[in-house]
């Protein structure tokens, strides 16, 4: 595996993680009632706890 392919793979993973973060942030900005309607899994405890943002995507495939 070349260094360029490794860098490309890392850039792809970072881009996907950023997209997931932005989506999650937009969903958390919705009112709790709408989160429940769309089935957002953390709607019940969205006000009390937040997932670790840094590194939460690392190792997840």
N, C-alpha and C positions, 0 to 999 in steps of 0.2 A: 504494500500500500504506500503510495507516494505522499509526500507532505501536502501537496496541493489537494489531493482527494480528502485527506484528513481535515484540512482547513475548510473545504467545501462542506463536508458532513457536519462539522461543528457549527458553521454558519447556518446551515439548514435547521439544526436543532435549536439554535438560539432564536431564529426567526419563528419557529413553531411555538416555542415557549412564550415568546412575546405576544403572539397572536392569542394564545390561551389566556395569558394574563389580562389582556385587554378585553377579551370576551367575558371573563369572570368578573372583571371590574364593572363592566356595563350591566351585567346581570345583578350584581350586588347593589347597584345604584337604583334599581327598580324598587317600588314599594313592596313590602312583604306580601301583600295580598296577590300581586301579580306574580311574584316569585313562586308562591304556592300554586297558582293557576297553571303555570307552565311546568311545574314539577321540579323546580330547582331543588336539589337534594338537601341543601343546607338552609332552607328557608326557615326552619324552626329555630335555629340558633344563629342566624346571620348577625344579629346585633351583639352577641356575646363573645364570639371567638373568630379569629381569622387564621387561615392557614399560613405557614411560613412561606413567604414569597421567594426569598433567595434560596436557590438550590432545590426548590420543590420539584423541579422538572428533571433534575439530574438522575440518571439511571432509569428513568421511566421510559419504557418503550412500548 
